[in-house]
Amino acid sequence: MSEADDGEDSIDVLESLNLLPENYEAASANTKRLQQQGKFLKIKDLKKTYDSGFVAVKGVNLAMYEGQIFALLGHNGAGKSTVISMLTGLIERSEGNATLYHKDLFEEMESVREFMGVCPQHDVLFDMLTPREHLDIFYDFKGGDPARKQSEIDSLISDVGLTIDKDKNAHTLSGGNRRKLSVSIALCGGSKIVLLDEPTSGMDLGARRGLWDMLKAYKRDRIIVLTTHYMDEADVLGDRIGIMASGQLMCIGSSLFLKNRFGLGYKLTLVKKHALLSPNVEPFLQTYFAGVLKQSEVRGEVSFVIPRNQTSSFRPFFEAFDTKLNDFDIKSYGVSMTTLEEVFLKINQELAPEVFGTPEKDKTSDRNTLKESGLTADSKLALSIGHSTFRTTDLSVSELGSPNGVSQRKRMS
C-alpha cells in the first residue's frame, strides 16, 4: 500500500490542516522527489484517546523526509512521547494512519520494524551485557547484513564515544553513556526510520555536542524523528521543527521561519560602567532605530529590542556608537538574535495560554507595540561586540548586499 504518489500540494494541505496559515512553512522543493519515491513518513489525523476519556493527541498531520531530522518540541505532557509510542506500536492509536516507504505503518508494523530504530525516553538495556554485545544482538534482531556487521558496530562504538567502555557491563555505565548506547542501538542494523525520544537527557554538554555531530552525519538515507527539551539542540539539528501543545501541533517550519514568525527582533545588550545608564543613550539609539524599546535593566546590564526592519542601520550605528562608548559610560555591548527558546515560550503563551498562562498585562502591551513595529528575526545573526570589535557569522544571503541588510564585514581591534 502506498500514498507516496500524493502531490507536494496535497502534503502541504495535509500538514497545514489544523494550523493557522501564518504558522506553517512548507517543506523545501526537493522533497517532491522524495515523495514520489516514497522516501518519507506521512502521518494523517493521528489521535490517541485513553479509556479515561483523556485525549492525549488530537489529530496530528505531518510529513517527515529521508535525509532530514524532524525535531518535535513541546512542554511536558504535550503529546510528543505519545506520538512516538504510537508510531513504534508501543501503544495503540485511536484514529489515523501513516505510510512509510510504500508501507502502511500500522497495518504492516512487523515488516516496518525490520528497518525501524527506537531510542525510548528511558533506557531499556540488559545489565549484564556490554555495549558491543548489545549492538551485536540488536543488529541480528533487525536482520542486518552479516558481512557489514562488525564494521558497522565498530563505527558506531567509535562515533558515539563508547570505545573505552565498549566491554563494560551496561549496569556500570554512566547515565550519559547508557543514552549513547541506546542511540547506537536505534541506528544499528540498517535502520531507515529512527525515532529518538529525548536522546541526550543525562549527557554533559561535550557529549551532547558530540552526539549532535554524529546525528547530522548519520541522517543520510534515514528519516530521523527527534524529541527534546533542549531548544539549542532542536536549533542545531532540526531541518524542520514542529511545536506541540495540549496534544496538537501549533506550528511547523524551519528554525529560521519560527524565529521570523515569533521572534521579537534583535537584542542589544549594554554593559554599564556605573549603576545608572546615561540619559543620552536612548535618544542616541532612537536616531538610528525607529521603534527601539527598552526591554530590561538588571544590575550592570541594560537590554533594548531593535526591530528587524531596522537592520540597514546597523553599520552606521556600530561606527558611531564605537566612538561614544566612553561618553556614555558603556563598558561593552553586544547584539543577538531571538533564540528558539524565546520563540518556544512565546508560542506556548500565545497559542496555548491554558498551559503556560497569558503574559502579564504590561508585557502584552509591549508585545503589541513590538508587533506594530514589525519586529521579527529572519537570519542567524551573531554579533559579538566589545569596544571597537565586532564579528558577524551565519549572515543570511537575503541580508547581504540588500538595501535593508547588514553590510558584511569583520573588524578586529
N, C-alpha and C positions, 0 to 999 in steps of 0.2 A: 504494500500500500504506500502511496506517495502523494504528497501535496506539494512537491518541490517545483511543480510547473506553475505555481502561482506567480503572477507578475509582481514586479517590485512595488507597483502602486498598491496592490491588494495587501501586501505585507505592511506597508506604511499605514494603510487604512486600519488594518487589524491592530497594530501597536497603539495607534492614537485613539482607539475607540472610546476609552473611558478617561481620556486626558484632555485638558484644555489645549487648544491648538498651539498656544504660545509656550507650552511646557513640553513640547515634543520636537525632537530633531531626528529626521530620517537617517538611516544608515548610509554610509558612503556609497558612491555609484558602483564601485567594484563588487559590491555584494550581490548584484543582479546575477553575475556569472555563478556565484556560489549557490544561489537559489536554484538556478537551472540544473546544477549538478547535484542538488540535494545535500550540499555540504553545510547544513545549518540546522539548528533546533528551532522549531516553531511551536510555540505554546499558545493555545487558544482557549480563552474563557475558563481558566483553571480555578477551581473553587474547592474549599475544604470547610465543611460544617461538622462539628463534633456532635455526639449524641446528646450532649447537654444543651445543644442549640447555639453554642458559641461559633460564630463564623470567623475562622482564622485567616482565610484567604478569600477575597471577594471578586474573583474574576480577573485573573492576570493574563494579559496578552503580550507576548514577547517573541522576538526573533534574535537568535544568537548565532554567530558565524564562525566558521573554521578560520584559524589563524588570528583570532581575536580573544581578548579577555573581557568578559562582561562582569562588571562589578555591581553587585546587588547590595544596596545600603538600606538601613532603616534602624529605628530605635528598637530597644528590647521589646519583643512581642509584636513586632511589625508584620511578621509572617515570612521572613526570609528563610529560616530553617525549615519551616513547614513546606515551602515551595521545593526546597532541595530534597526533603524527605519524600515528597510525592513523586518527584522525578526519578528517584532511585528505587521506588517501590517499597520504601520502608513503612510508609503509611499509605492507605488507600485514598485516592482522590474522591471527592463527592461529585464533581462535574468537570467537564473539559476534556481536551485531548491534546496530544503533542505528536509531532512527527520528527524523525531524526535519521539522516542518511537513508532516505527512502523507506523507513520503517515506522510503523505505528508504535510509539514508545511504550504505551501502556498495554497494548494487546500483544506485543512481541517483546516483552520485557526480558525473557530468558535469553534471546539472541542478542538483544541490546547490551546486556550485562557482560557479554564477551569482550566488548570494547569500551566499557564504562569503568572509570576510576572514581572513587569516592574518598574524600578525607572528611570524616564526620567531625562534628563540633567537639566531641570527646574521643580521645584516642581509644581504639579497640585493638589491643596488642596482646600477644602471648608472652607472659612474663619471662618464661624460661628459654625463649628463642632470641637469637641475636638479630641485628638489622639485616645481615646478609641472608640468614635463614628465612626471615620474613619475606624478603624480596624473592627468594628462590621459590617459596611455596605459592605466593600470590601470582607470580609470573606463570606458574603451571596452572593455577586456577583459571587464569584468563586465556590459556591456550596459546601463549606467545611462541614465537619461532625458536625452537631449541638451539638452532645454530647461532642465534644472536643473544641468547640468554645471559651468558657470563659477561660478555662485553657491555651489555645494557645495564646489568646490575652494577658492574664496576663503575660505569659512568655516572649512574645515579648516586652511588655512595660518595663519589668524589665531588660531584656538582653540588650536592646538598650539604656537604661538610660533615660527613659521618665517618671519614676514613679512620680516625683514631679510635672511634667507638664501634666499629663495624662488627667486632667479635665479642662485644659485651652483651650480657643478658638484658632484655628490654626493661626489666624492673629496676636496673641500676642506672638507667639513663635519666638525665635531667628532663624537666618538663619541655624545654625548648627542643632538645634532641628527639624526644618522643614525637613532637609535632613534625619535625623534619622527616622522621621515618614514616609517619602517616601520609605525608605529602608524596614521598617517594613511592609508597605502595600504590597510591592513586595514579601515578604516572607510569608505572611499570607495565610490561606486557602488551604494549601497543595500544594503550588507551586512547581513544579518539574523542571521547567526551569526558571531561574531568570536572568534577564538582567538589569545590573546596569550601568548606564551611568554617570560616574564621581560622585559616591555616596558620597564621603567625601568632596566635594568642599564646602567651607564655614565653615568647622569644625576646632576647635582648635586641637592641637597635641594630647591632652589627649583623646578627643572624637574620633579622628581618630583611635588611637590605641585600644580603647575600641571596636569600630566597627570592626576592623580587627579580634580581638579575637572572636567576635560574628560570623562573616562570616566563619571563619575557623571551628567553631563548627557546623554551620548550613549547611555546604556544603554536609554533609552526605545525600545520597539519592536525591541529587539535582545536576543539571548542572547549574553552575553559570558563567556568562559571565560578565566581568568587564572591563570598560574603565576608564582610569585615566591618569592624567598628573604628578602624584607623582611617581617617579621611586622607592622610598623606599617602597611604597605601593604595587607596582607590584612585587617587590623583595620578600616581605614577604608573599603575598597572592597567587601569581601566581604559580600553579602547572606546567602550560605551559604558555608561553608568545609568542604573535605574534606582530611584529612591522610593522606598515603600513606607507607608504609614497606615496603621489600622487595617492591615490586610489588603491594601490596594496600592498600585503604583501611582505615584504623584507626578513623576516626570521621567523622561528618558532622553539621553543625549550624551555628548562628549563632555569632558570636564570643562573645556573651553566654552561650550554652549551654555552649560549650567551657570558658569561664572558670569557670562554675558547676561543671562536671563535674570539671575537673582543677586548678582554682585552689587555692592554699593558704590564701587569705583576704586580709586587709588587712595591709599592711606599714607599721609605724610606725617612722620613722627619726628618731633624736635626734642633734643636733649638740652635742657636749660643749664646754664652756669649758676644761676641763682634761683631762689624759691619762686619769684614772680616772673611771669612772662612779660617781655617788653610790650607796651601797648601799641608799638608801631608794627608789630609782626602781622596781625590780622589785616590791617589796611594794605600792607605790602602784598600779602597773598591775594587779596581781592583784586588788585590791579592786574594780576596775571590769570586768575582762575575765577570766572563768574560762577557763583553758586557754591563756592567752597564753604564748608561748615566745620566748626569745631566739634570734634567727636568726644574727646575725653581729656582730662588732665589729672595725672596721678604722680605725685611727688615730683621727680625731676624730669618727667616726660609729658608732652602735650601732643595730641593727635588731631589731625584735620582730615576730612574726606574731600577728595578732589573729583569732580565729575569726569567721566570717561571722555566726554566730548570736548574736554579742555586739554587733551594731550599735546596739541600743537604748541602749547605754551610752555611745555617742559623745558626745552632747550634754553630759551631766553631767561626763564625763571632760574634755572640752575646757575647760569652765568652771572646773573645779577645777585642771587642770594649768596653765592660764594663770597662775594665782596662785602656782604652785610653781616656776616656771622658775628664778628666782634661787636659791631654796633648794636646788634640785637641780643647780645649775651647768649648766643647759641653755641654749645659745645660741639654738637654734630647733629646730623639729620639723615633720615632715610625714607625711601618711598617703597611701598609694597603693594601688590595687587590683592584683591579679595581672595581669601583662602576657601578651599572646598568645605572646610569645617564651618565657616561663617555661612556659606551657601546652604549647607545641610540644616543648620539651626533655623535659618530664615524660612526655608521651605516648610519645615515642620510647624513653625509658628504661624505661617500664613495659610497653609493648606491642611494642617491637622491640629488646629488650636485645642481640640479636646484632649490631645495628648500632651502638648508642650505648653498650653496656655497661651493667651494673647499677650503681646508685648505691653509694657506699661504705656500709659496714655502719651507721655511726652516722647517716648521712643517711636510710637506710631506716628506722631506728628512729624518727627524728624524724618522718618522713612518716606512719608508722603512728600515732604519737601524735596528729599533726595530724588524721588521718582520723578517729580515735576522738572527737576533739573537735568534729567536724562542720565542719572548715574548708573552705570553698569561697568563691567570689565570684559574686554574682548581679547586680551592677549596674555601670554605668560611673560610678565614684565617683572624683573627683579632688579631693583636698583639699590646699590649699597653706597651710601654717600657719607663722607666724613670730611669736613672742611673743603678742600679743593679736589676731592677724589670721588668719582662715581663710576659705576660699571653697569652695562646693560647686557642681559643674557636672554636667550629664548624669545627675542622680539618677533612678533608675527609679521609675515610678509605684507599683510594688509596695511601695517603701520609704516613700513619702510618706504620712504620716498613719497608718501602721500601727503597732501596738504594738511590733513588733520592728524598726522602721525608724529611720533617722536623721531627726531633725527638719530640715526645710528652712529654712535661714536663711543670711544673709550678714552678716558683720560686718567692717567695715574700720576699722582704727585710724587 
